[in-house]
């Protein structure tokens, strides 16, 4: 192992993948957002109930 390999920091990506979950039915999907942005809440069509519902960010899955 070279000295330069040890000194370099691991680069973090600017975007992360998060799990979005419907408040009404529990339907889930993945979404990308900026790392420094606030948690996401959005209204989107829910296929389980065939209506629009509120989706909230549940957890961070991975870096992108």
C-alpha positions as CSV (number, residue, x, y, z in Angstrom):
1,X,0.0,0.0,0.0
2,X,1.3,3.4,-0.9
3,X,1.3,6.4,1.3
4,X,-0.8,8.4,-1.1
5,X,-3.6,5.8,-0.9
6,X,-3.8,6.3,2.9
7,X,-3.8,10.1,2.7
8,X,-6.7,10.5,0.3
9,X,-10.2,10.9,1.9
10,X,-13.1,8.9,0.6
11,X,-15.2,11.1,-1.6
12,X,-18.9,11.3,-0.6
13,X,-21.5,11.6,-3.3
14,X,-23.8,14.6,-3.4
15,X,-27.0,12.5,-3.8
16,X,-28.4,9.7,-1.6
17,X,-31.2,7.2,-2.2
18,X,-34.0,7.3,0.3
19,X,-37.1,5.1,0.9
20,X,-40.4,6.9,0.5
21,X,-43.5,5.4,2.2
22,X,-47.2,6.2,1.8
23,X,-48.8,7.4,5.0
24,X,-52.1,5.8,4.1
25,X,-51.3,2.4,2.6
26,X,-47.6,1.7,3.2
27,X,-46.7,1.6,-0.5
28,X,-43.0,2.2,-0.9
29,X,-40.6,3.4,-3.6
30,X,-37.1,4.7,-3.9
31,X,-36.1,8.3,-4.7
32,X,-32.9,10.3,-5.0
33,X,-32.3,13.5,-3.1
34,X,-29.4,15.9,-2.4
35,X,-27.4,14.9,0.7
36,X,-27.7,18.3,2.4
37,X,-31.4,18.8,1.6
38,X,-34.2,18.4,4.2
39,X,-36.3,15.3,4.4
40,X,-38.8,15.0,1.7
41,X,-42.6,14.9,1.9
42,X,-44.6,14.8,-1.3
43,X,-48.0,14.0,-2.7
44,X,-48.1,11.2,-5.3
45,X,-50.5,8.7,-6.8
46,X,-50.8,5.6,-4.6
47,X,-51.6,2.4,-6.7
48,X,-52.9,0.5,-3.7
49,X,-55.8,2.9,-3.0
50,X,-56.0,4.4,-6.5
51,X,-55.8,8.0,-5.1
52,X,-53.2,10.6,-4.4
53,X,-51.6,10.3,-0.9
54,X,-48.8,11.8,1.2
55,X,-45.4,10.1,1.0
56,X,-42.8,10.6,3.7
57,X,-39.1,9.8,3.7
58,X,-38.7,6.8,5.9
59,X,-35.0,6.0,5.8
60,X,-31.7,6.4,3.9
61,X,-30.8,3.4,1.8
62,X,-27.4,4.2,0.2
63,X,-25.2,6.8,-1.4
64,X,-25.6,7.3,-5.1
